[in-house]
Amino acid sequence: MAVVLILVLLALGSVVFHILSPWWWTPIASNWSYIDTTLIITFWITGTVFVAVVCFMAYCVYRFRHKPGNRAAYEPENRRLEWLLAAGTAVGVAAMLAPGLVVWHQFVTVPDDATPVEVVSQQWLWSFRLPGADGTLGHAETRKVSAENPLGLNTDDARGLDDVIIEGGELHVPVGKPVHMLLRSVDVLHDFYVPEFRAKMDMIPGMVTYFWFTPTRTGTFEILCAELCGIGHSQMRGTVVVDEAADYQAWLEQQSTFTQLVASGEPQTTD
Ligand SMILES: [Cu+2]
């Protein structure tokens, strides 16, 4: 009887803990509320199955408990039950995966009016690049990275000369405008993650990964690295500030372009 009680309490306790849990998500600051919807669908499906399985175990322990003279019936196969369980599992798994495919498609389908913002990761620092007056980013590659050219811009590409470079500083983005995030790594795997934006993407050396989002409220948010990338991984934090348009412009005018950085002869300090 104690086992039955423990099982029922386990099921009930899990549901109560889930409802009262302090480890819930942070208030959202982007357009990706669909990501939360997919999580809630997964919670409901896995939660229902978990409670049903544990309660079924409790029922079996109670119903088929030992009684003198009772004998177990031998039933090696039950076609109907196997079909039911296989079909039920398939429906549950499909219901968890299908919404994710829809949301993923939206997550990587960048609207035409999104502003490109490049994020460059390295052990253990976040740097950023914004387009200059021409509205486009110049070509860059890791082999061109040097002390004077920390993001590896291709100096033959005129489009990059007016690019705004922020090495190891804060990224600012204007509120309400879609942003096309282009993610590069100059050394190992990293992962750009801002919990409030519900946005997360691996950064792979030699590739440019991307997603887009629209910040929906102003504020200061922490960038985390979500891929174990070496001894300094847990200190690999950055900051993204979502500004009103006027504040954003004021900030942008304070930043140095690639040409100004090269002319000054020294790279920005990283602290
Ligand atoms: Cu990292």
Residues whose N, C-alpha, C, O or C-beta is under 5 A from the ligand:
A	BS01	CU	L189 H190 D191 C225 E227 C229 M236
